[in-house]
Amino acid sequence: MTPYIFVYTTFPKQEDAAFVAKRVIEKKLASCANIFPQGRSFYNWDGVVQDAEECIMIVKTVKDQWDAVRQEIESGHPYEIPCITAIPMIDANKSFLAWMEDQVS
């Protein structure tokens, strides 16, 4: 399995995502966090189909930091059951991977 991962999650507001993004970077749990400000999600909650505006956050990190990143996202997340998932990086340019490793404790 690849040692590099993307962590995907969504937030109801950009401010929530930015708060968590800054924390994972400051704590050196990740090299980068991207926030895509506008998304629309449809899901079933309490028997009702929801139509919600959300923002998407993707965190770039190493597999060894997965648990810490997940816990950091969970601790600052407003959702009762947030989607937090790790997606393996299949490949990337070597200089980017070296920079990632240098940024993550």
C-alpha positions as a Python dict, from the first residue, in 0.01 Angstrom:
ca = {
    (1, 'M'): (0, 0, 0),
    (2, 'T'): (117, 351, -77),
    (3, 'P'): (257, 552, 215),
    (4, 'Y'): (90, 871, 84),
    (5, 'I'): (-280, 949, 117),
    (6, 'F'): (-544, 1209, 47),
    (7, 'V'): (-796, 1256, 328),
    (8, 'Y'): (-1139, 1359, 197),
    (9, 'T'): (-1405, 1524, 410),
    (10, 'T'): (-1685, 1780, 379),
    (11, 'F'): (-1793, 2067, 604),
    (12, 'P'): (-2106, 2283, 619),
    (13, 'K'): (-1900, 2607, 620),
    (14, 'Q'): (-1561, 2713, 488),
    (15, 'E'): (-1472, 2859, 828),
    (16, 'D'): (-1507, 2515, 989),
    (17, 'A'): (-1288, 2357, 723),
    (18, 'A'): (-1026, 2634, 746),
    (19, 'F'): (-1007, 2596, 1125),
    (20, 'V'): (-932, 2224, 1094),
    (21, 'A'): (-699, 2272, 795),
    (22, 'K'): (-484, 2517, 989),
    (23, 'R'): (-467, 2281, 1287),
    (24, 'V'): (-346, 1979, 1085),
    (25, 'I'): (-81, 2194, 913),
    (26, 'E'): (36, 2366, 1233),
    (27, 'K'): (66, 2030, 1407),
    (28, 'K'): (265, 1892, 1109),
    (29, 'L'): (13, 1613, 1056),
    (30, 'A'): (-21, 1703, 688),
    (31, 'S'): (167, 1891, 419),
    (32, 'C'): (-130, 2066, 260),
    (33, 'A'): (-506, 2105, 285),
    (34, 'N'): (-722, 2221, -5),
    (35, 'I'): (-1070, 2362, 48),
    (36, 'F'): (-1311, 2366, -243),
    (37, 'P'): (-1565, 2626, -135),
    (38, 'Q'): (-1883, 2519, -306),
    (39, 'G'): (-2040, 2179, -335),
    (40, 'R'): (-2386, 2037, -315),
    (41, 'S'): (-2463, 1712, -137),
    (42, 'F'): (-2770, 1491, -137),
    (43, 'Y'): (-2806, 1231, 137),
    (44, 'N'): (-3066, 1063, 352),
    (45, 'W'): (-3072, 1176, 717),
    (46, 'D'): (-3343, 1075, 963),
    (47, 'G'): (-3556, 943, 678),
    (48, 'V'): (-3548, 1267, 479),
    (49, 'V'): (-3345, 1333, 167),
    (50, 'Q'): (-3127, 1634, 240),
    (51, 'D'): (-3003, 1887, -17),
    (52, 'A'): (-2714, 2073, 143),
    (53, 'E'): (-2444, 2321, 46),
    (54, 'E'): (-2105, 2198, 164),
    (55, 'C'): (-1740, 2265, 106),
    (56, 'I'): (-1492, 1987, 38),
    (57, 'M'): (-1154, 1954, 206),
    (58, 'I'): (-872, 1733, 84),
    (59, 'V'): (-571, 1687, 310),
    (60, 'K'): (-240, 1555, 175),
    (61, 'T'): (-44, 1346, 422),
    (62, 'V'): (133, 1018, 488),
    (63, 'K'): (-39, 697, 592),
    (64, 'D'): (140, 699, 929),
    (65, 'Q'): (-49, 1019, 1020),
    (66, 'W'): (-394, 889, 920),
    (67, 'D'): (-518, 826, 1275),
    (68, 'A'): (-398, 1164, 1402),
    (69, 'V'): (-545, 1352, 1104),
    (70, 'R'): (-877, 1168, 1138),
    (71, 'Q'): (-893, 1245, 1510),
    (72, 'E'): (-811, 1612, 1450),
    (73, 'I'): (-1087, 1640, 1188),
    (74, 'E'): (-1335, 1462, 1414),
    (75, 'S'): (-1254, 1686, 1711),
    (76, 'G'): (-1322, 2003, 1513),
    (77, 'H'): (-1609, 1879, 1300),
    (78, 'P'): (-1966, 2003, 1354),
    (79, 'Y'): (-2136, 1697, 1199),
    (80, 'E'): (-2261, 1414, 1418),
    (81, 'I'): (-2125, 1159, 1166),
    (82, 'P'): (-1872, 1323, 933),
    (83, 'C'): (-1739, 1151, 623),
    (84, 'I'): (-1363, 1120, 672),
    (85, 'T'): (-1194, 883, 434),
    (86, 'A'): (-838, 805, 325),
    (87, 'I'): (-767, 764, -45),
    (88, 'P'): (-429, 621, -148),
    (89, 'M'): (-208, 831, -375),
    (90, 'I'): (-117, 604, -661),
    (91, 'D'): (173, 814, -784),
    (92, 'A'): (314, 1167, -770),
    (93, 'N'): (624, 1353, -879),
    (94, 'K'): (922, 1270, -657),
    (95, 'S'): (997, 1630, -562),
    (96, 'F'): (639, 1677, -436),
    (97, 'L'): (659, 1358, -230),
    (98, 'A'): (992, 1468, -80),
    (99, 'W'): (839, 1806, 11),
    (100, 'M'): (536, 1629, 167),
    (101, 'E'): (757, 1411, 384),
    (102, 'D'): (961, 1713, 491),
    (103, 'Q'): (644, 1895, 606),
    (104, 'V'): (496, 1608, 808),
    (105, 'S'): (635, 1505, 1147),
}
